Amino acid sequence: MDISNKSKWQVRVAALLIFVLGVAAGALALNGYQRWSRSRAEGSRQQRFEQMLDRLQLNADQKTQVHQILSESREQLQSLRKESEPRFDAIRTQADERLQKVLTPEQWKQFQQERDANRGRERRGRPDNR
């Protein structure tokens, strides 16, 4: 291999390496931003809740009781969600089976892709409390 060919390959490898590093840096930055924005949204939600409690002018005992009531309610709702989840899954499976009989294979595939995309958008808007 002559020097001209060797330097061309070195330039190509360097360009490829720079590209790969740029993609990796972009992916890491996006992931970091998403985590930061989620934690920031969660923090602002908690701040708004605390501000609401302040506007209600609750005394310390009332604040403690309100926090306890809401915490217990959240736990009960999470438990209920876990209990009912198998039934929801069974209904979804049944619906999928029925839809597959109506739709063509191409339509079914497209339906699944669009449904999954919609579910992804819905989940991004709220924290996962399971």
N, C-alpha and C positions, 0 to 999 in steps of 0.2 A: 504494500500500500504506500503510495507516494505521500509526501507531506501535504499536498493540496487536498487530497481525499481525507486524510487524517484530520486536518483542521476543520473540514466541512462536517465530519461526524462529531467532532468535539463541540462545534457550535450547535448542531442539532440536539445533542444530548443535553447541553447546557440549557437550551431553550425549553426542552421537554421538562427538565428538572425544575426550572423556574415556573413553568405552567403548573406542574403538579403541586409544588409548594404553594403557589397562589390559590389553587383550588382548596387545598387543605386549610390554609389560613382563613379563607373565606368561610368555609364550613365551620371552623372553630369559632370565628367571630359571630356568625349567625346563631350558633348554639348558645354562646355566652349572652348575646343580646336577648334571646328568647327567655332564658332563665332569669336574667335581670328584670325584664319587663313583667314576667309572671310574679316574681317576688315583690316587685314594686306595686303591682296592682293589688296583690294580697295585702300588702302593708297599708295602702291607701284605703282599702275596704275596712280594715281593722280600725284605722284612724277615724273614718267616717262614723263607724259604729260607736266608738268611744266618744266622739263629739256629740252624737245623738244622746248618749247617756248623760253627758254633761249638760246639754240643753234641757233635759228632763229634771235636772237638779236633784239627782238621786243622792241619798246619803250613802255612806260606805256599806252599811248593811244591805241596803236595797241593791246596790251595784253587785255585791257578792251573790245575792240571791238571783238576780237577773242572769248573771254569768252562769251560775249553776243550773238554772232552769233551761237556758238555751243549750248548754253543753249536754245535759241529759237528753233533751229533745233531739239534738243532732245525733247522739249515739243511738237513740231509738229509731230514728229515720234510717240511719246507716244499716242497722240490724234488719229493719223491714225490707230495705232494698236487697240485702243479701239473701233474705228468705224468699223473696218474690222473684229473684233473678232467674232461677231455674224455670219457673213458669213462663216468664217473658221469653227466655231462650226457646222453649218448646213452641210457643206461639209463632215466633219468628221463623223457626225451622219449618213449621207447618205452612206458613205463608210462602216461604221460599220454594217448597215442594210444589205448591199449587201454581206459583208464578212460572216455574220451569215448564209446566205442562202447557201454559198459554203462550209463552214467549219462544221465539226461535233461539237457537244457541247464541247467535250474534247479539240479539236483543237482550238475552239474559246476561251475557258478559258485560254489555254496555250498562245495563241496569245496576249490576253489582258495582261497577267502577264508579258510577255517579252516586250511588247510595253511600259507598265508602268515603267518597270525597265530601259529601254533605255531612256525614258523621264526624269526619275529621275537623271540618269547619266549626261544627257545634261544640266539640270538645275543647277546641282552642280558646273558646270564649269563657270557659269556666274551669275552675280547679277540679281535679279528680278527688272526690271525697270518699271513695270506696275503701 
